[in-house]
Amino acid sequence: MTGLLLDEMYPPSAALRLRDLGHDVVAVLEVDVGLAGRSDEDVLAWATRIGRCVVTENVRDFARLAPVLPHAGIIFVSAKRFPRTRNGLALLDTALHDLLAGRREPPPGAVVWLGAVE
């Protein structure tokens, strides 16, 4: 099973809630991860080295990187569907929990939209 790495737009509390549900999820902004302020290339390379799918709203940059850099999977999230509000983050937690519980994370090299994999 692949773990997830929540990109920098998501708070560490989102990763913590998913870990509390038994999932292997970390956030870029967690101090012990050490990726805060790093480039998208660095984030993708770190996630790839340890076998984590990146979860991000940053479609523009990661869609550019996906075809040219190896990766363990990328999950794009729509900010309109999952706004970074209290309710939106709760919806995101639920969607990611359902994805992980159903073992439907993308395979290495795949890029999917969260709504498309539910």
C-alpha beads as a LAMMPS data file, in Angstrom:
LAMMPS data file: protein, C-alpha beads

118 atoms
117 bonds

1 atom types
1 bond types

-500.0 500.0 xlo xhi
-500.0 500.0 ylo yhi
-500.0 500.0 zlo zhi

Masses

1 110.0

Atoms # bond

1 1 1 0.000 0.000 0.000
2 1 1 1.253 3.435 -0.922
3 1 1 1.319 6.252 1.587
4 1 1 0.298 9.814 0.819
5 1 1 2.141 13.113 1.038
6 1 1 -0.147 16.129 1.387
7 1 1 1.328 19.110 -0.428
8 1 1 2.027 22.405 1.311
9 1 1 -1.478 23.849 0.865
10 1 1 -2.808 21.309 3.394
11 1 1 -2.263 21.657 7.138
12 1 1 -0.485 18.967 9.149
13 1 1 -3.751 18.445 11.042
14 1 1 -5.247 16.914 7.870
15 1 1 -2.493 14.282 7.813
16 1 1 -2.928 13.695 11.540
17 1 1 -6.676 13.062 11.153
18 1 1 -5.973 10.487 8.443
19 1 1 -3.261 8.829 10.541
20 1 1 -5.775 8.608 13.388
21 1 1 -7.931 6.584 10.973
22 1 1 -5.018 4.197 10.394
23 1 1 -3.600 5.585 7.147
24 1 1 0.027 6.298 6.233
25 1 1 -0.194 10.032 5.510
26 1 1 2.242 12.863 6.130
27 1 1 2.157 16.548 5.197
28 1 1 4.853 18.685 3.600
29 1 1 4.401 21.215 6.423
30 1 1 5.124 18.745 9.206
31 1 1 8.392 19.742 10.833
32 1 1 9.836 16.219 10.876
33 1 1 9.135 15.802 7.138
34 1 1 11.367 18.795 6.397
35 1 1 9.890 19.813 3.053
36 1 1 8.358 23.206 3.905
37 1 1 9.456 25.789 1.363
38 1 1 11.100 23.231 -0.930
39 1 1 10.545 23.194 -4.688
40 1 1 7.884 21.036 -6.318
41 1 1 10.681 18.974 -7.872
42 1 1 12.133 18.317 -4.404
43 1 1 8.713 17.389 -3.014
44 1 1 8.056 14.959 -5.873
45 1 1 11.542 13.431 -5.622
46 1 1 11.190 12.921 -1.836
47 1 1 7.764 11.323 -2.241
48 1 1 9.065 9.071 -5.008
49 1 1 12.047 7.890 -2.952
50 1 1 9.786 6.672 -0.155
51 1 1 6.865 5.516 -2.287
52 1 1 4.242 8.161 -1.498
53 1 1 1.593 9.625 -3.793
54 1 1 1.511 13.408 -3.736
55 1 1 -1.895 14.980 -3.033
56 1 1 -2.003 18.529 -4.408
57 1 1 -4.076 21.380 -5.808
58 1 1 -1.009 22.578 -7.712
59 1 1 -2.105 21.108 -11.021
60 1 1 -0.123 23.503 -13.201
61 1 1 3.288 22.592 -11.791
62 1 1 2.775 18.905 -11.045
63 1 1 1.122 18.246 -14.425
64 1 1 4.296 19.666 -15.982
65 1 1 6.531 17.448 -13.817
66 1 1 4.524 14.200 -14.044
67 1 1 5.507 13.215 -17.587
68 1 1 9.205 13.989 -17.143
69 1 1 9.981 12.766 -13.609
70 1 1 9.320 9.321 -12.171
71 1 1 6.809 9.373 -9.329
72 1 1 4.769 7.110 -7.065
73 1 1 1.497 8.681 -8.227
74 1 1 -0.106 12.097 -8.078
75 1 1 -3.625 12.859 -6.902
76 1 1 -4.973 16.210 -8.050
77 1 1 -7.581 17.910 -5.893
78 1 1 -10.005 20.610 -7.011
79 1 1 -10.009 23.616 -4.686
80 1 1 -13.604 24.263 -5.748
81 1 1 -14.758 20.801 -4.738
82 1 1 -12.557 20.646 -1.626
83 1 1 -11.997 24.238 -0.462
84 1 1 -9.478 24.789 2.315
85 1 1 -12.166 25.612 4.830
86 1 1 -13.138 23.566 7.867
87 1 1 -15.933 21.853 5.925
88 1 1 -13.858 21.482 2.772
89 1 1 -10.985 19.847 4.646
90 1 1 -13.453 17.482 6.319
91 1 1 -14.715 16.509 2.847
92 1 1 -11.136 16.005 1.697
93 1 1 -10.382 13.818 4.719
94 1 1 -13.424 11.694 3.965
95 1 1 -12.564 11.354 0.269
96 1 1 -8.955 10.404 1.002
97 1 1 -10.029 7.981 3.737
98 1 1 -12.440 6.307 1.304
99 1 1 -9.735 6.143 -1.366
100 1 1 -7.196 4.585 1.006
101 1 1 -9.679 2.263 2.702
102 1 1 -10.721 0.982 -0.729
103 1 1 -7.073 0.648 -1.791
104 1 1 -7.743 2.778 -4.858
105 1 1 -4.671 4.986 -4.783
106 1 1 -3.064 5.465 -8.190
107 1 1 -0.216 3.192 -9.260
108 1 1 3.297 4.557 -9.755
109 1 1 3.448 6.988 -12.653
110 1 1 -0.308 7.604 -12.733
111 1 1 -1.988 10.969 -12.325
112 1 1 -5.638 11.082 -11.243
113 1 1 -8.196 13.575 -9.967
114 1 1 -9.595 12.768 -6.545
115 1 1 -13.196 12.867 -7.782
116 1 1 -12.307 10.476 -10.605
117 1 1 -10.921 7.782 -8.302
118 1 1 -13.738 7.692 -5.772

Bonds

1 1 1 2
2 1 2 3
3 1 3 4
4 1 4 5
5 1 5 6
6 1 6 7
7 1 7 8
8 1 8 9
9 1 9 10
10 1 10 11
11 1 11 12
12 1 12 13
13 1 13 14
14 1 14 15
15 1 15 16
16 1 16 17
17 1 17 18
18 1 18 19
19 1 19 20
20 1 20 21
21 1 21 22
22 1 22 23
23 1 23 24
24 1 24 25
25 1 25 26
26 1 26 27
27 1 27 28
28 1 28 29
29 1 29 30
30 1 30 31
31 1 31 32
32 1 32 33
33 1 33 34
34 1 34 35
35 1 35 36
36 1 36 37
37 1 37 38
38 1 38 39
39 1 39 40
40 1 40 41
41 1 41 42
42 1 42 43
43 1 43 44
44 1 44 45
45 1 45 46
46 1 46 47
47 1 47 48
48 1 48 49
49 1 49 50
50 1 50 51
51 1 51 52
52 1 52 53
53 1 53 54
54 1 54 55
55 1 55 56
56 1 56 57
57 1 57 58
58 1 58 59
59 1 59 60
60 1 60 61
61 1 61 62
62 1 62 63
63 1 63 64
64 1 64 65
65 1 65 66
66 1 66 67
67 1 67 68
68 1 68 69
69 1 69 70
70 1 70 71
71 1 71 72
72 1 72 73
73 1 73 74
74 1 74 75
75 1 75 76
76 1 76 77
77 1 77 78
78 1 78 79
79 1 79 80
80 1 80 81
81 1 81 82
82 1 82 83
83 1 83 84
84 1 84 85
85 1 85 86
86 1 86 87
87 1 87 88
88 1 88 89
89 1 89 90
90 1 90 91
91 1 91 92
92 1 92 93
93 1 93 94
94 1 94 95
95 1 95 96
96 1 96 97
97 1 97 98
98 1 98 99
99 1 99 100
100 1 100 101
101 1 101 102
102 1 102 103
103 1 103 104
104 1 104 105
105 1 105 106
106 1 106 107
107 1 107 108
108 1 108 109
109 1 109 110
110 1 110 111
111 1 111 112
112 1 112 113
113 1 113 114
114 1 114 115
115 1 115 116
116 1 116 117
117 1 117 118
